[in-house]
Amino acid sequence: MFFFNIFDFDLELAPILELIIKNAIKLAALLTAIYVIGWLISKRWFRSVILRLFSKIPLVSGLTDLFFSHDYVERINNGEFPVVEYTITEGGVGAYGLVTHEDKDWCLVFFPTTPVPFTGYTLKIDKKRLKKTDMNVQDLFRIVVSFGLNVPDKQTKKPSI
């Protein structure tokens, strides 16, 4: 018989199905909570409420200032963090990074690492050694997350091996 009744199954499978359904509900609830928290954090009013609530607690206020007082998302979308190319060796070995701070003669550049672009390292580099690119932050993260396989057309060069 090709069709079966949902209530007509072996009693030995009942605990397994119950476990699968419970875990699926937990996973759906977790993903929904992550989505809602991310959406709330992206709202300026929510960040200001969090700052006001936690700014009075001594140890917590430093963390809330770090994560909620700056509008990094808006600054990234406005293009305030230019993507630069840093050539490390004369042979052309280099890396792409984000300029996070500029001074008169030098820049702090964050170099994201594959596959998680939020990890990486920051170097203080002479401005003369940096080359600005046409990429934005999303293009850079797309390259990093894809292990260099998803390169924007403006940066694509065929290797001559």
Helices and strands as residue ranges (DSSP letters): H 14-41, H 44-54, H 58-68, H 72-77, E 83-87, E 94-102, E 106-112, E 120-126, G 127-129, E 130-132, H 137-145, G 153-155
